[in-house]
Amino acid sequence: MARARHTGQSTVQVKLSESPGIKEGSMLEVRVDKGCVVMKARPPLGAGRVVGKGECEKVIRDLGEQRRNWG
């Protein structure tokens, strides 16, 4: 059993979090498939390209706007 929090976070049982390939800090792909939530361990993301201050600030503004628009 897991509980969803108002922040969008949820906690899973220890048995699930000890599944092969999943450990503290693991990146997980989370999707809904036929009404079920599916989590799959993924390798960590690599570094992206270097961007300037203006582009970085735009990304931060865009993310803030998306966060405000979440239901």
HUFENJO-V621075 format. One record per residue. N is the residue number from 0. RES is the residue in one letter. OMEGA is omega in whole degrees, -180 to 180 (* if undefined). D_FIRST is the distance of its C-alpha to the first C-alpha in Angstrom with 2 decimals. Layout:
n = <N;N>
res = <RES;RES>
omega = <OMEGA;OMEGA>
d_first = <D_FIRST;D_FIRST>
This chain:
n = <0;1;2;3;4;5;6;7;8;9;10;11;12;13;14;15;16;17;18;19;20;21;22;23;24;25;26;27;28;29;30;31;32;33;34;35;36;37;38;39;40;41;42;43;44;45;46;47;48;49;50;51;52;53;54;55;56;57;58;59;60;61;62;63;64;65;66;67;68;69;70>
res = <M;A;R;A;R;H;T;G;Q;S;T;V;Q;V;K;L;S;E;S;P;G;I;K;E;G;S;M;L;E;V;R;V;D;K;G;C;V;V;M;K;A;R;P;P;L;G;A;G;R;V;V;G;K;G;E;C;E;K;V;I;R;D;L;G;E;Q;R;R;N;W;G>
omega = <178;180;176;180;-179;180;-177;179;172;180;-180;-179;-180;-180;-180;-177;177;178;180;177;-180;176;-179;180;180;172;-179;169;-179;-180;176;-179;179;177;180;175;-178;176;-179;179;178;176;179;178;177;179;177;180;179;179;179;-177;-179;180;178;179;178;179;179;177;-180;179;178;178;178;180;180;-178;178;-176;*>
d_first = <0.00;3.81;6.96;10.14;13.25;16.76;17.90;15.84;13.86;10.18;8.75;7.04;6.93;10.64;11.08;10.44;12.54;15.17;15.69;19.40;20.69;17.85;18.71;18.85;20.73;20.25;20.89;18.36;19.32;16.65;17.61;16.84;18.35;18.89;16.02;13.46;12.56;14.33;14.67;17.88;19.65;22.97;26.01;26.74;28.97;32.63;35.02;36.35;39.88;41.62;41.99;44.18;43.38;43.88;41.44;38.82;39.25;38.96;35.62;34.34;35.71;34.16;30.69;31.15;32.21;29.23;26.89;28.86;28.60;24.80;23.66>
